Amino acid sequence: MKILLVNKFLYPKGGSETYIFKLGEVLKKHGHSVEYFGLENEKNIVSNSADSYASHLDFNEGIKKNLKAPFRIIYSTEARRKIRRVLHAFNPDVVHLNNIQFHLTPSIILEIHKYRKEKNQNLKIIYTAHDYQLVCPSHGLFDADINICEKCLDGNYFNCLKTKCMKNSRSKSLLATADAYLWKYIRAYDYVDKIVCPSEFLKGKLDTQKRFALKTVALHNFFDAEAVADTEKEDYILEFGHLSKDKGTLTLLEAAKKLPEYKFVFAGFGSAEEEIKKVPNAEYVGFKTGDELKELIAKARVSVCPSEWYENCPFSVIESQIYGTPVVGSRLGGIPELIQEGKTGLLFEAGNSEELAEKIKQIIDNNENYIRNCENVSFETSESYYHKLMDIYRG
């Protein structure tokens, strides 16, 4: 098969980029032809044979500096034109969309469908939902203060403007609201054949709207464990990844204060870095990757995912258990789907530092049993994921 993977960024940046690069490798391994479409950037590590990409536009420069930005955020004629060149050059059997909003825009779905009709072929349009963008104009189901918010689930997107959900900005929230209503009434997503949801929780949120309910399928992200040297556990509790208020880092720091006899290690980056340094039994070790990160995970007594927003399918929870470290996670979003409570970890009420401290101590007091249970943990591998995804492609 010929598969076109579409994502606004085509260089390592975040979760959706990690996903498309790894997925592309798996698809090529099985003999498929894979090309990519997104924004042009000198950091791009993948390409397409037409050498056609939408031009980069830095929305952070502000509306006054770039008068085209507000219109391109909602609808991009250029992205339609550029992806059309790729479609004609590559002639794909599947177009697999990922993170396209606010840069490529759903306008490209209209172009893909137009191409499909012209060619009169069974081209499949698949969309992986990496967040809640389809039902939440600000994508995360939280408001400007990072509090959980579900006001827009019924399709009344004016709530986004009322509460300035998009970065606490009235102008940005207005654009996000306009974008949501435009694509709701143009019905571009009607042309998508299947929506892959990395958690049952996300699927449930999308299913609140009838236009998505018959298209969604839940399929957890895949993770292939890499060999890690034999390691002995060391006496510390770990949080790694994005370190911020919405990720629950501040709540974990409060828990750390209640457990002064234990060491807490934080690896990654984020707005909470300075707060970590203020807690005596907390250590910030910077951003870690590769073998260094794997070893840090494997040596921890407990890994914590204290997120206070609706996480989808966090790799940190999967990766920790794969490398033999039990997890304490907040009882929110897709996190509970990944933890066998009482076996490979425990759950706590998000934001409750006292309960979090209690759960951490419970696991440490019975550490060997939890570690042993992690040895038998099972998640989607690239092989199992591939075969399930091919069923979706062939539909």
Stockholm file with secondary structure:
# STOCKHOLM 1.0

chainA/1-395         MKILLVNKFLYPKGGSETYIFKLGEVLKKHGHSVEYFGLENEKNIVSNSADSYASHLDFNEGIKKNLKAPFRIIYSTEARRKIRRVLHAFNPDVVHLNNIQFHLTPSIILEIHKYRKEKNQNLKIIYTAHDYQLVCPSHGLFDADINICEKCLDGNYFNCLKTKCMKNSRSKSLLATADAYLWKYIRAYDYVDKIVCPSEFLKGKLDTQKRFALKTVALHNFFDAEAVADTEKEDYILEFGHLSKDKGTLTLLEAAKKLPEYKFVFAGFGSAEEEIKKVPNAEYVGFKTGDELKELIAKARVSVCPSEWYENCPFSVIESQIYGTPVVGSRLGGIPELIQEGKTGLLFEAGNSEELAEKIKQIIDNNENYIRNCENVSFETSESYYHKLMDIYRG
#=GR chainA/1-395 SS CEEEEECSCCSSCSHHHHHHHHHHHHHHHTTCEEEEECBCCTTCCCCCTTCCCBCCCCGGGCTTTCTTHHHHHHCCHHHHHHHHHHHHHHCCSEEEECSCTTTTCTHHHHHHHHHHHHHTSCCEEEEECSSSTTTCTTSSSBCTTSCBCCTTTTSCTHHHHHHTTTTTCHHHHHHHHHHHHHHHHHTGGGGCSEEEESSHHHHHHHTTSHHHHTTEEECCCCCCCCCCCCCCCCSEEEEEEECSTTTTHHHHHHHHHHCTTSEEEEEEESTTHHHHTTSTTEEECCCCCHHHHHHHHHHCSEEEECCSSCCCSCHHHHHHHHTTCCEEEESSTTGGGGCCBTTTEEEECTTCHHHHHHHHHHHHHTHHHHHHHHTTCCCCCHHHHHHHHHHHHHC
#=GC SS_cons         CEEEEECSCCSSCSHHHHHHHHHHHHHHHTTCEEEEECBCCTTCCCCCTTCCCBCCCCGGGCTTTCTTHHHHHHCCHHHHHHHHHHHHHHCCSEEEECSCTTTTCTHHHHHHHHHHHHHTSCCEEEEECSSSTTTCTTSSSBCTTSCBCCTTTTSCTHHHHHHTTTTTCHHHHHHHHHHHHHHHHHTGGGGCSEEEESSHHHHHHHTTSHHHHTTEEECCCCCCCCCCCCCCCCSEEEEEEECSTTTTHHHHHHHHHHCTTSEEEEEEESTTHHHHTTSTTEEECCCCCHHHHHHHHHHCSEEEECCSSCCCSCHHHHHHHHTTCCEEEESSTTGGGGCCBTTTEEEECTTCHHHHHHHHHHHHHTHHHHHHHHTTCCCCCHHHHHHHHHHHHHC
//
